[in-house]
């Protein structure tokens, strides 16, 4: 069982980093207000996120999470361009369907982050998660093997999420 102190620290660090990113300033006032706001908010948020204590903020975790965000942004742009192509096409040549994908992520929070990442990319939506299996609705499954192509996209995410979430 993880300690409550680990949860409080992880939530505090996350809130403070988010505060600093949103303010885009390293001034002393912003840092002090960020610490105060983060300490205040952690008392409301920490009790409802016990799974958050599974995350360990190490250099390797932060590096891999940063790389994951970069990979996610690239996939997001590619999906948006693909959706734009579908939308402006005079003919609607799509074949929607559900693809079954197995994930190697073991923690519920890791699978949740993966599912949210997939859902945030246009043209895909995770409709169900059963144990290590994700059911992904894709706007176009007319490609030769949609399971393999979707799994290849998910592997790009999993590679980094395994380090962060186990």
NORVEN-V556916 format. One record per pair of residues at least 4 apart in sequence whose ideal C-beta (glycine too) atoms are under 6 Angstrom apart, sorted by the first residue. I is the first residue (numbers start at 1). J is the second residue. Records with the same first field share a line. If there is no record, write none. Layout:
# NORVEN-V556916
I=J + J
This chain:
# NORVEN-V556916
2=6 + 53
6=53
7=46 + 52 + 53
8=42 + 46
10=52 + 55
11=42 + 45 + 46
12=38 + 42
13=57
15=38 + 41
16=34 + 38
19=34
20=34
23=30
25=30
34=38
41=45
42=46
51=109
54=107
57=61
61=164
64=160 + 163 + 164
65=164
67=160
68=160
71=156
72=117
75=121
76=121
79=121 + 122 + 123
80=122
83=122 + 123
94=139 + 140
95=140 + 141 + 142
96=139
97=141
98=135 + 137
99=136 + 138 + 146 + 147 + 150
100=135
101=134 + 136 + 150 + 151 + 154
102=132 + 133
103=111 + 132 + 134
104=158
105=110 + 111 + 114
106=166
107=165 + 166
109=165
110=161 + 165
111=129
114=157 + 161
115=126 + 129
117=157
118=124 + 126 + 136
119=125 + 126
123=139
124=136 + 138
125=137
126=134 + 136
127=135 + 137
128=135
129=134
136=150
141=146
143=149
146=150
154=158
157=161
158=162
161=165
